Amino acid sequence: MTLLPCKYFSNNFSISIFIKIFLILIRDIYYNI
């Protein structure tokens, strides 16, 4: 039971980091145009 929340938290954390990087890239492209 300890593994499941840990795995979910890790997955959620990586997804949020991916979204942040994605938004930063979109913003950079938008300002460069």
mmCIF file as Biopython writes it, N, C-alpha, C and O atoms, coordinates in Angstrom:
data_model
#
loop_
_atom_site.group_PDB
_atom_site.id
_atom_site.type_symbol
_atom_site.label_atom_id
_atom_site.label_alt_id
_atom_site.label_comp_id
_atom_site.label_asym_id
_atom_site.label_entity_id
_atom_site.label_seq_id
_atom_site.pdbx_PDB_ins_code
_atom_site.Cartn_x
_atom_site.Cartn_y
_atom_site.Cartn_z
_atom_site.occupancy
_atom_site.B_iso_or_equiv
_atom_site.auth_seq_id
_atom_site.auth_asym_id
_atom_site.pdbx_PDB_model_num
ATOM 1   N N  . MET A ? 1  ? 0.827  -1.215 0.000   1.0 0.0 1  A 1 
ATOM 2   C CA . MET A ? 1  ? 0.000  0.000  0.000   1.0 0.0 1  A 1 
ATOM 3   C C  . MET A ? 1  ? 0.857  1.258  0.000   1.0 0.0 1  A 1 
ATOM 4   O O  . MET A ? 1  ? 0.394  2.330  -0.391  1.0 0.0 1  A 1 
ATOM 5   N N  . THR A ? 2  ? 2.078  1.131  0.429   1.0 0.0 2  A 1 
ATOM 6   C CA . THR A ? 2  ? 2.941  2.314  0.433   1.0 0.0 2  A 1 
ATOM 7   C C  . THR A ? 2  ? 3.479  2.607  -0.963  1.0 0.0 2  A 1 
ATOM 8   O O  . THR A ? 2  ? 3.797  3.749  -1.294  1.0 0.0 2  A 1 
ATOM 9   N N  . LEU A ? 3  ? 3.574  1.565  -1.768  1.0 0.0 3  A 1 
ATOM 10  C CA . LEU A ? 3  ? 4.166  1.727  -3.097  1.0 0.0 3  A 1 
ATOM 11  C C  . LEU A ? 3  ? 3.235  2.495  -4.040  1.0 0.0 3  A 1 
ATOM 12  O O  . LEU A ? 3  ? 3.692  3.309  -4.843  1.0 0.0 3  A 1 
ATOM 13  N N  . LEU A ? 4  ? 1.948  2.237  -3.942  1.0 0.0 4  A 1 
ATOM 14  C CA . LEU A ? 4  ? 1.005  2.847  -4.879  1.0 0.0 4  A 1 
ATOM 15  C C  . LEU A ? 4  ? 0.955  4.378  -4.765  1.0 0.0 4  A 1 
ATOM 16  O O  . LEU A ? 4  ? 1.098  5.047  -5.788  1.0 0.0 4  A 1 
ATOM 17  N N  . PRO A ? 5  ? 0.761  4.962  -3.586  1.0 0.0 5  A 1 
ATOM 18  C CA . PRO A ? 5  ? 0.762  6.424  -3.492  1.0 0.0 5  A 1 
ATOM 19  C C  . PRO A ? 5  ? 2.103  7.022  -3.915  1.0 0.0 5  A 1 
ATOM 20  O O  . PRO A ? 5  ? 2.150  8.090  -4.525  1.0 0.0 5  A 1 
ATOM 21  N N  . CYS A ? 6  ? 3.184  6.327  -3.586  1.0 0.0 6  A 1 
ATOM 22  C CA . CYS A ? 6  ? 4.506  6.831  -3.954  1.0 0.0 6  A 1 
ATOM 23  C C  . CYS A ? 6  ? 4.644  6.859  -5.475  1.0 0.0 6  A 1 
ATOM 24  O O  . CYS A ? 6  ? 5.128  7.832  -6.052  1.0 0.0 6  A 1 
ATOM 25  N N  . LYS A ? 7  ? 4.213  5.784  -6.103  1.0 0.0 7  A 1 
ATOM 26  C CA . LYS A ? 7  ? 4.282  5.710  -7.560  1.0 0.0 7  A 1 
ATOM 27  C C  . LYS A ? 7  ? 3.379  6.780  -8.183  1.0 0.0 7  A 1 
ATOM 28  O O  . LYS A ? 7  ? 3.768  7.433  -9.151  1.0 0.0 7  A 1 
ATOM 29  N N  . TYR A ? 8  ? 2.195  6.957  -7.638  1.0 0.0 8  A 1 
ATOM 30  C CA . TYR A ? 8  ? 1.270  7.954  -8.169  1.0 0.0 8  A 1 
ATOM 31  C C  . TYR A ? 8  ? 1.845  9.356  -8.013  1.0 0.0 8  A 1 
ATOM 32  O O  . TYR A ? 8  ? 1.739  10.179 -8.922  1.0 0.0 8  A 1 
ATOM 33  N N  . PHE A ? 9  ? 2.450  9.626  -6.869  1.0 0.0 9  A 1 
ATOM 34  C CA . PHE A ? 9  ? 3.031  10.939 -6.627  1.0 0.0 9  A 1 
ATOM 35  C C  . PHE A ? 9  ? 4.177  11.201 -7.598  1.0 0.0 9  A 1 
ATOM 36  O O  . PHE A ? 9  ? 4.306  12.298 -8.142  1.0 0.0 9  A 1 
ATOM 37  N N  . SER A ? 10 ? 4.997  10.195 -7.807  1.0 0.0 10 A 1 
ATOM 38  C CA . SER A ? 10 ? 6.132  10.336 -8.728  1.0 0.0 10 A 1 
ATOM 39  C C  . SER A ? 10 ? 5.635  10.593 -10.146 1.0 0.0 10 A 1 
ATOM 40  O O  . SER A ? 10 ? 6.171  11.444 -10.855 1.0 0.0 10 A 1 
ATOM 41  N N  . ASN A ? 11 ? 4.615  9.857  -10.550 1.0 0.0 11 A 1 
ATOM 42  C CA . ASN A ? 11 ? 4.060  10.026 -11.889 1.0 0.0 11 A 1 
ATOM 43  C C  . ASN A ? 11 ? 3.444  11.416 -12.037 1.0 0.0 11 A 1 
ATOM 44  O O  . ASN A ? 11 ? 3.656  12.085 -13.049 1.0 0.0 11 A 1 
ATOM 45  N N  . ASN A ? 12 ? 2.697  11.846 -11.049 1.0 0.0 12 A 1 
ATOM 46  C CA . ASN A ? 12 ? 2.065  13.151 -11.081 1.0 0.0 12 A 1 
ATOM 47  C C  . ASN A ? 12 ? 3.114  14.259 -11.112 1.0 0.0 12 A 1 
ATOM 48  O O  . ASN A ? 12 ? 2.950  15.260 -11.809 1.0 0.0 12 A 1 
ATOM 49  N N  . PHE A ? 13 ? 4.183  14.075 -10.359 1.0 0.0 13 A 1 
ATOM 50  C CA . PHE A ? 13 ? 5.256  15.062 -10.297 1.0 0.0 13 A 1 
ATOM 51  C C  . PHE A ? 13 ? 5.935  15.208 -11.657 1.0 0.0 13 A 1 
ATOM 52  O O  . PHE A ? 13 ? 6.192  16.324 -12.108 1.0 0.0 13 A 1 
ATOM 53  N N  . SER A ? 14 ? 6.222  14.096 -12.300 1.0 0.0 14 A 1 
ATOM 54  C CA . SER A ? 14 ? 6.879  14.147 -13.613 1.0 0.0 14 A 1 
ATOM 55  C C  . SER A ? 14 ? 5.955  14.773 -14.657 1.0 0.0 14 A 1 
ATOM 56  O O  . SER A ? 14 ? 6.413  15.492 -15.545 1.0 0.0 14 A 1 
ATOM 57  N N  . ILE A ? 15 ? 4.660  14.501 -14.550 1.0 0.0 15 A 1 
ATOM 58  C CA . ILE A ? 15 ? 3.699  15.095 -15.488 1.0 0.0 15 A 1 
ATOM 59  C C  . ILE A ? 15 ? 3.663  16.617 -15.307 1.0 0.0 15 A 1 
ATOM 60  O O  . ILE A ? 15 ? 3.622  17.354 -16.292 1.0 0.0 15 A 1 
ATOM 61  N N  . SER A ? 16 ? 3.678  17.083 -14.076 1.0 0.0 16 A 1 
ATOM 62  C CA . SER A ? 16 ? 3.641  18.526 -13.837 1.0 0.0 16 A 1 
ATOM 63  C C  . SER A ? 16 ? 4.915  19.194 -14.347 1.0 0.0 16 A 1 
ATOM 64  O O  . SER A ? 16 ? 4.865  20.308 -14.868 1.0 0.0 16 A 1 
ATOM 65  N N  . ILE A ? 17 ? 6.052  18.521 -14.201 1.0 0.0 17 A 1 
ATOM 66  C CA . ILE A ? 17 ? 7.306  19.074 -14.723 1.0 0.0 17 A 1 
ATOM 67  C C  . ILE A ? 17 ? 7.250  19.140 -16.246 1.0 0.0 17 A 1 
ATOM 68  O O  . ILE A ? 17 ? 7.687  20.119 -16.850 1.0 0.0 17 A 1 
ATOM 69  N N  . PHE A ? 18 ? 6.710  18.093 -16.859 1.0 0.0 18 A 1 
ATOM 70  C CA . PHE A ? 18 ? 6.591  18.071 -18.320 1.0 0.0 18 A 1 
ATOM 71  C C  . PHE A ? 18 ? 5.696  19.214 -18.799 1.0 0.0 18 A 1 
ATOM 72  O O  . PHE A ? 18 ? 6.008  19.866 -19.795 1.0 0.0 18 A 1 
ATOM 73  N N  . ILE A ? 19 ? 4.596  19.460 -18.105 1.0 0.0 19 A 1 
ATOM 74  C CA . ILE A ? 19 ? 3.684  20.546 -18.481 1.0 0.0 19 A 1 
ATOM 75  C C  . ILE A ? 19 ? 4.372  21.899 -18.334 1.0 0.0 19 A 1 
ATOM 76  O O  . ILE A ? 19 ? 4.204  22.780 -19.178 1.0 0.0 19 A 1 
ATOM 77  N N  . LYS A ? 20 ? 5.143  22.064 -17.269 1.0 0.0 20 A 1 
ATOM 78  C CA . LYS A ? 20 ? 5.862  23.331 -17.082 1.0 0.0 20 A 1 
ATOM 79  C C  . LYS A ? 20 ? 6.851  23.574 -18.210 1.0 0.0 20 A 1 
ATOM 80  O O  . LYS A ? 20 ? 6.913  24.674 -18.761 1.0 0.0 20 A 1 
ATOM 81  N N  . ILE A ? 21 ? 7.617  22.558 -18.552 1.0 0.0 21 A 1 
ATOM 82  C CA . ILE A ? 21 ? 8.596  22.701 -19.642 1.0 0.0 21 A 1 
ATOM 83  C C  . ILE A ? 21 ? 7.876  22.984 -20.957 1.0 0.0 21 A 1 
ATOM 84  O O  . ILE A ? 21 ? 8.320  23.812 -21.752 1.0 0.0 21 A 1 
ATOM 85  N N  . PHE A ? 22 ? 6.770  22.293 -21.176 1.0 0.0 22 A 1 
ATOM 86  C CA . PHE A ? 22 ? 6.002  22.487 -22.402 1.0 0.0 22 A 1 
ATOM 87  C C  . PHE A ? 22 ? 5.491  23.930 -22.500 1.0 0.0 22 A 1 
ATOM 88  O O  . PHE A ? 22 ? 5.574  24.546 -23.563 1.0 0.0 22 A 1 
ATOM 89  N N  . LEU A ? 23 ? 4.967  24.464 -21.403 1.0 0.0 23 A 1 
ATOM 90  C CA . LEU A ? 23 ? 4.467  25.839 -21.409 1.0 0.0 23 A 1 
ATOM 91  C C  . LEU A ? 23 ? 5.591  26.838 -21.631 1.0 0.0 23 A 1 
ATOM 92  O O  . LEU A ? 23 ? 5.409  27.831 -22.335 1.0 0.0 23 A 1 
ATOM 93  N N  . ILE A ? 24 ? 6.744  26.587 -21.040 1.0 0.0 24 A 1 
ATOM 94  C CA . ILE A ? 24 ? 7.887  27.485 -21.227 1.0 0.0 24 A 1 
ATOM 95  C C  . ILE A ? 24 ? 8.327  27.476 -22.690 1.0 0.0 24 A 1 
ATOM 96  O O  . ILE A ? 24 ? 8.647  28.521 -23.256 1.0 0.0 24 A 1 
ATOM 97  N N  . LEU A ? 25 ? 8.341  26.303 -23.290 1.0 0.0 25 A 1 
ATOM 98  C CA . LEU A ? 25 ? 8.728  26.215 -24.707 1.0 0.0 25 A 1 
ATOM 99  C C  . LEU A ? 25 ? 7.724  26.955 -25.586 1.0 0.0 25 A 1 
ATOM 100 O O  . LEU A ? 25 ? 8.115  27.683 -26.499 1.0 0.0 25 A 1 
ATOM 101 N N  . ILE A ? 26 ? 6.458  26.776 -25.320 1.0 0.0 26 A 1 
ATOM 102 C CA . ILE A ? 26 ? 5.423  27.465 -26.104 1.0 0.0 26 A 1 
ATOM 103 C C  . ILE A ? 26 ? 5.567  28.976 -25.954 1.0 0.0 26 A 1 
ATOM 104 O O  . ILE A ? 26 ? 5.440  29.716 -26.930 1.0 0.0 26 A 1 
ATOM 105 N N  . ARG A ? 27 ? 5.828  29.430 -24.742 1.0 0.0 27 A 1 
ATOM 106 C CA . ARG A ? 27 ? 5.976  30.856 -24.495 1.0 0.0 27 A 1 
ATOM 107 C C  . ARG A ? 27 ? 7.199  31.411 -25.229 1.0 0.0 27 A 1 
ATOM 108 O O  . ARG A ? 27 ? 7.139  32.504 -25.791 1.0 0.0 27 A 1 
ATOM 109 N N  . ASP A ? 28 ? 8.292  30.676 -25.226 1.0 0.0 28 A 1 
ATOM 110 C CA . ASP A ? 28 ? 9.493  31.119 -25.939 1.0 0.0 28 A 1 
ATOM 111 C C  . ASP A ? 28 ? 9.236  31.209 -27.440 1.0 0.0 28 A 1 
ATOM 112 O O  . ASP A ? 28 ? 9.642  32.172 -28.090 1.0 0.0 28 A 1 
ATOM 113 N N  . ILE A ? 29 ? 8.567  30.211 -27.977 1.0 0.0 29 A 1 
ATOM 114 C CA . ILE A ? 29 ? 8.255  30.226 -29.416 1.0 0.0 29 A 1 
ATOM 115 C C  . ILE A ? 29 ? 7.323  31.402 -29.732 1.0 0.0 29 A 1 
ATOM 116 O O  . ILE A ? 29 ? 7.495  32.082 -30.743 1.0 0.0 29 A 1 
ATOM 117 N N  . TYR A ? 30 ? 6.354  31.628 -28.874 1.0 0.0 30 A 1 
ATOM 118 C CA . TYR A ? 30 ? 5.396  32.712 -29.107 1.0 0.0 30 A 1 
ATOM 119 C C  . TYR A ? 30 ? 6.093  34.072 -29.109 1.0 0.0 30 A 1 
ATOM 120 O O  . TYR A ? 30 ? 5.779  34.927 -29.936 1.0 0.0 30 A 1 
ATOM 121 N N  . TYR A ? 31 ? 7.039  34.276 -28.186 1.0 0.0 31 A 1 
ATOM 122 C CA . TYR A ? 31 ? 7.735  35.555 -28.119 1.0 0.0 31 A 1 
ATOM 123 C C  . TYR A ? 31 ? 8.769  35.704 -29.227 1.0 0.0 31 A 1 
ATOM 124 O O  . TYR A ? 31 ? 9.118  36.825 -29.597 1.0 0.0 31 A 1 
ATOM 125 N N  . ASN A ? 32 ? 9.258  34.605 -29.756 1.0 0.0 32 A 1 
ATOM 126 C CA . ASN A ? 32 ? 10.262 34.683 -30.822 1.0 0.0 32 A 1 
ATOM 127 C C  . ASN A ? 32 ? 9.632  35.004 -32.171 1.0 0.0 32 A 1 
ATOM 128 O O  . ASN A ? 32 ? 10.319 35.480 -33.075 1.0 0.0 32 A 1 
ATOM 129 N N  . ILE A ? 33 ? 8.367  34.754 -32.315 1.0 0.0 33 A 1 
ATOM 130 C CA . ILE A ? 33 ? 7.701  35.011 -33.607 1.0 0.0 33 A 1 
ATOM 131 C C  . ILE A ? 33 ? 7.446  36.489 -33.841 1.0 0.0 33 A 1 
ATOM 132 O O  . ILE A ? 33 ? 6.896  36.864 -34.876 1.0 0.0 33 A 1 
#
